[in-house]
Amino acid sequence: MMQSDTGTSLILVDPQIVAAYYSVVQGAEFNAEAGGYIYPCNTELPTFGMSFGDNYIALVPGDMMTFSQLTQAICFGGVQSNGGANLQVYGDVMFQTQYVVFDGGNNQLQIAPKNM
């Protein structure tokens, strides 16, 4: 998994979800050399939401969806494809906006928004 210089990790989800998200990001394009979607850093990104269970949607504001800056003008997105692996990875791009409690003994996850 790609990591930025701050050690944060990406959100990796199904390719169709990633394509749908970046289809509304002005100037976004898939770049094979970068290994994912890139866009002009001055682009305003939409909020990204992930459903947990039946009653909670974790929202990541658009201004927190940039994973890294590749050049002065080009940024690499915080949500990228899992390559069809049928596994979702919710990295620090998401966790920086949520309080998350893992209860391994009871196989439970509790999640709530941080007041940002």
VMD Tcl script that draws the C-alpha trace (Angstrom):
set ca {
  {0.00 0.00 0.00}
  {1.29 3.45 -0.89}
  {2.17 5.70 2.03}
  {2.89 9.40 2.09}
  {5.80 10.97 3.92}
  {3.54 11.41 6.96}
  {2.84 7.67 7.16}
  {-0.85 7.94 6.33}
  {-2.55 5.31 4.24}
  {-5.11 5.50 1.48}
  {-8.74 4.50 1.29}
  {-8.85 1.54 -1.13}
  {-12.27 0.59 -2.51}
  {-13.87 -1.00 -5.56}
  {-12.73 0.47 -8.88}
  {-16.29 1.52 -9.82}
  {-16.60 3.63 -6.67}
  {-13.25 5.32 -7.35}
  {-14.18 6.05 -10.98}
  {-17.54 7.51 -9.88}
  {-15.87 9.77 -7.28}
  {-13.25 11.15 -9.66}
  {-15.81 11.57 -12.48}
  {-17.05 14.65 -10.61}
  {-13.57 16.02 -9.82}
  {-12.59 18.66 -12.36}
  {-9.31 17.78 -14.07}
  {-9.00 14.33 -12.44}
  {-7.49 11.53 -14.49}
  {-6.05 8.09 -13.93}
  {-2.27 8.20 -14.24}
  {-0.52 4.83 -14.54}
  {2.88 6.31 -13.67}
  {1.51 7.73 -10.41}
  {-0.44 4.53 -9.76}
  {-3.86 6.12 -9.41}
  {-5.99 9.19 -9.84}
  {-4.37 12.61 -9.88}
  {-5.83 16.11 -10.20}
  {-4.80 19.75 -10.02}
  {-4.10 20.62 -6.37}
  {-6.32 23.71 -6.57}
  {-9.35 21.53 -7.44}
  {-12.18 21.48 -4.92}
  {-12.94 17.86 -4.00}
  {-16.35 16.53 -2.95}
  {-17.00 14.85 0.40}
  {-16.50 11.07 0.34}
  {-18.86 8.84 2.35}
  {-18.50 5.23 3.51}
  {-21.32 3.18 4.98}
  {-20.72 1.18 8.17}
  {-23.59 -1.12 9.02}
  {-27.15 0.03 8.51}
  {-27.04 3.28 10.46}
  {-23.77 5.15 9.95}
  {-22.02 6.90 7.09}
  {-18.49 8.13 7.76}
  {-17.93 11.36 5.86}
  {-14.50 12.63 4.82}
  {-14.64 16.30 3.79}
  {-13.22 17.08 0.37}
  {-10.45 19.23 1.83}
  {-9.12 16.10 3.57}
  {-9.25 13.80 0.53}
  {-5.80 14.62 -0.87}
  {-3.28 11.91 -0.02}
  {-0.14 13.65 -1.24}
  {1.15 16.42 -3.44}
  {3.18 15.00 -6.34}
  {4.33 18.33 -7.75}
  {3.54 21.93 -6.91}
  {0.45 21.68 -9.12}
  {-0.56 17.96 -9.12}
  {-2.04 16.01 -6.21}
  {-2.67 12.28 -5.65}
  {-6.10 11.34 -4.37}
  {-6.80 9.76 -1.00}
  {-9.24 7.23 -2.42}
  {-7.90 4.74 -4.94}
  {-8.82 1.36 -6.43}
  {-8.35 -1.89 -4.55}
  {-7.74 -3.51 -7.94}
  {-10.89 -5.60 -7.65}
  {-9.56 -7.40 -4.56}
  {-13.02 -7.55 -2.91}
  {-11.47 -5.94 0.18}
  {-11.96 -2.37 1.36}
  {-9.14 -0.59 3.20}
  {-10.05 2.44 5.27}
  {-6.73 4.13 5.88}
  {-5.74 7.24 7.74}
  {-7.40 9.44 5.11}
  {-10.68 8.23 6.68}
  {-9.50 7.64 10.26}
  {-8.31 11.24 10.66}
  {-11.99 12.28 10.54}
  {-13.45 9.59 12.82}
  {-13.15 8.22 16.34}
  {-12.82 4.46 15.97}
  {-12.84 1.82 18.69}
  {-11.91 -1.76 17.78}
  {-13.23 -4.37 20.22}
  {-11.55 -7.57 19.06}
  {-12.85 -9.59 21.99}
  {-16.44 -8.97 20.94}
  {-15.85 -8.62 17.18}
  {-17.19 -5.07 17.23}
  {-16.26 -1.74 15.74}
  {-17.61 1.54 17.03}
  {-17.23 4.68 14.98}
  {-18.27 8.33 15.36}
  {-17.31 11.59 13.66}
  {-14.64 13.86 15.08}
  {-15.68 17.47 15.39}
  {-13.44 19.02 12.79}
}
mol new
graphics top color blue
foreach p $ca { graphics top sphere $p radius 0.5 }
foreach p [lrange $ca 0 end-1] q [lrange $ca 1 end] { graphics top cylinder $p $q radius 0.2 }
display resetview
